[in-house]
Amino acid sequence: MWVLRARCAGLPPRVIARAKTIPVQLESDDVMASSLAHRAKPRTKITAAPEDAAQLSFL
């Protein structure tokens, strides 16, 4: 649908062709990123430091 609108708006065919390739590249990058995420090391949970009695309370 957007291709018809782009043609009616007078966009050059080269621009329309390039616009068609962008979603394909984004999807392939997303698939690659998700496959890399599976191989990544699991994150360690960050816990808050215990309250320090020496620290002043502002409230």
C-alpha positions, -999 to +999 in steps of 0.1 A: +000+000+000+028+024+009+044+017-025+014+030-044+013+061-022+050+067-028+046+064-065+016+088-065+038+112-044+064+112-072+092+094-054+118+080-077+118+043-083+153+040-069+141+054-035+111+030-034+134+001-042+158+011-014+129+015+010+118-021+003+152-035+013+154-017+047+128-038+065+144-070+052+178-059+066+163-049+099+146-083+103+178-102+094+197-080+119+171-088+145+173-125+139+211-124+141+210-104+173+186-128+190+208-158+180+238-140+195+218-133+227+213-171+232+250-176+231+258-148+254+268-153+290+239-150+314+238-118+333+244-117+370+218-101+391+229-068+406+218-064+442+217-033+462+244-027+487+234-031+523+226+002+541+256+018+556+250+032+591+276+058+585+257+072+555+235+102+564+198+100+556+184+131+539+148+122+546 
